[in-house]
Amino acid sequence: MTFVAINVLSVPDGAGATLEQRFAGRAGMVEQAPGFMSFELMRPTAGTDDYLVLTRWHDEASYQSWLGSREFGAGHGGGAGARPGAGDSAPAASGSQIWTFQVVQRAGE
């Protein structure tokens, strides 16, 4: 059963573009993780300043394996929204929370 992890990133006023640039420049190691299916960075349009990072996995075990990997640690070494070597090392997100789900129905694509 497909497993979805959503990272909710609290982004301070004016830091959205920085966050988007850092994700655009990310190493992309998650795409090579066993069980990885897809990644989406979602910008808010109304009602919140929080960005959502959605990843889909073949199963929860694949996601948990990614969380424990060296590649995850290397890509997240600066904390939420921070990117090592990204020039300005100030965090682009002030905090995060993780929501996880199993997909029970899906249409489209």
PEFENUR-V372389 format. One record per pair of residues at least 24 apart in sequence whose C-alpha atoms are under 7 Angstrom apart, sorted by the first residue. I is the first residue (numbers start at 0). J is the second residue. Records with the same first field share a line. If there is no record, write none. Layout:
I: J ; J
//
This chain:
0: 57 ; 58 ; 101 ; 102
1: 55 ; 56 ; 57 ; 58 ; 101 ; 102
2: 55 ; 56 ; 57 ; 58 ; 59 ; 100 ; 101 ; 102
3: 53 ; 54 ; 55 ; 56 ; 99 ; 100 ; 101
4: 53 ; 54 ; 55 ; 97 ; 98 ; 99 ; 100
5: 51 ; 52 ; 53 ; 54 ; 97 ; 98 ; 99
6: 51 ; 52 ; 53 ; 95 ; 96 ; 97 ; 98
7: 49 ; 50 ; 51 ; 52 ; 95 ; 96 ; 97
8: 49 ; 50 ; 51 ; 92 ; 94 ; 95 ; 96
9: 48 ; 49 ; 50 ; 92 ; 93 ; 94 ; 95
10: 48 ; 49 ; 50 ; 91 ; 92 ; 93
11: 92 ; 93
14: 91
17: 91
18: 80 ; 91
21: 82
26: 74
28: 70
32: 65
33: 61
34: 58 ; 61
//
